[in-house]
Amino acid sequence: MKKLRWRRGFFRLWLVLSPPPIAPRAVQVGDYELVAFDLPAGRAGPRVLGWEVFGPPRRQRLLARGDSKTFEDAKAAAETAFAKL
């Protein structure tokens, strides 16, 4: 698989609401969207690092998700999950 270009924000509401500099990154590949996120600790709970892969129709169906130890691991895990689809 070719190297994917991760970008800041797409159209998911929580991407828009995430405070910089810890904003999630996403990449769209055809009918799929890969998301990696680093949500800071707060009143809602501890820090969360993770990833999600959404698919058809219209990138709305959650196909895979998981937690990671680092933000780079989250992006790599999302790409690996997408490659296995």
C-alpha positions as CSV (number, residue, x, y, z in Angstrom):
1,M,0.0,0.0,0.0
2,K,1.3,3.5,-0.8
3,K,2.1,5.9,1.9
4,L,-1.0,7.7,3.1
5,R,-1.1,11.5,3.7
6,W,-2.7,12.2,7.0
7,R,-4.4,15.5,7.4
8,R,-5.8,17.5,10.2
9,G,-9.6,17.3,10.6
10,F,-12.3,16.2,8.2
11,F,-16.0,16.4,8.7
12,R,-16.5,14.5,12.0
13,L,-17.9,16.8,14.7
14,W,-15.4,15.7,17.4
15,L,-12.6,16.6,15.0
16,V,-13.8,20.1,14.8
17,L,-14.3,20.4,18.6
18,S,-10.8,18.9,19.5
19,P,-8.5,21.5,20.9
20,P,-5.2,22.1,19.2
21,P,-2.4,21.0,19.3
22,I,-3.9,17.6,20.0
23,A,-6.3,17.5,17.1
24,P,-7.0,14.2,15.4
25,R,-5.7,13.3,12.0
26,A,-7.6,11.6,9.2
27,V,-7.1,10.3,5.7
28,Q,-9.7,9.4,3.1
29,V,-9.1,6.5,0.8
30,G,-12.0,6.0,-1.6
31,D,-15.1,5.1,0.4
32,Y,-13.1,4.7,3.6
33,E,-11.8,7.1,6.3
34,L,-9.0,6.3,8.7
35,V,-8.9,8.4,11.9
36,A,-6.1,8.6,14.6
37,F,-6.7,10.6,17.7
38,D,-5.1,11.7,20.9
39,L,-7.7,13.0,23.3
40,P,-6.3,14.8,26.4
41,A,-7.2,13.8,29.9
42,G,-10.0,15.9,31.4
43,R,-13.2,15.7,33.5
44,A,-14.5,13.0,31.2
45,G,-11.6,10.7,32.0
46,P,-8.0,9.8,31.3
47,R,-6.0,10.5,28.1
48,V,-7.1,8.3,25.2
49,L,-4.9,7.4,22.1
50,G,-6.7,5.4,19.5
51,W,-7.8,4.9,15.9
52,E,-10.9,4.0,13.9
53,V,-11.6,2.9,10.3
54,F,-15.0,3.9,8.7
55,G,-16.4,2.5,5.5
56,P,-19.3,2.6,3.1
57,P,-21.9,3.9,2.8
58,R,-20.5,7.5,2.9
59,R,-17.8,6.6,5.5
60,Q,-20.4,6.2,8.2
61,R,-20.0,2.5,9.2
62,L,-17.4,1.8,11.9
63,L,-15.4,-1.2,10.6
64,A,-12.5,-1.3,13.1
65,R,-11.1,0.5,16.1
66,G,-8.5,0.2,18.8
67,D,-6.3,1.8,21.4
68,S,-2.6,2.7,21.0
69,K,0.3,3.7,23.1
70,T,1.5,6.5,20.8
71,F,-0.1,8.7,18.1
72,E,2.2,7.2,15.5
73,D,1.2,3.7,16.6
74,A,-2.5,4.7,16.2
75,K,-1.9,5.8,12.6
76,A,0.0,2.7,11.8
77,A,-2.7,0.5,13.4
78,A,-5.4,2.2,11.3
79,E,-3.4,1.7,8.1
80,T,-2.8,-2.0,9.0
81,A,-6.5,-2.6,9.7
82,F,-7.5,-0.9,6.5
83,A,-5.0,-3.1,4.5
84,K,-6.7,-6.2,6.0
85,L,-10.2,-5.2,4.7
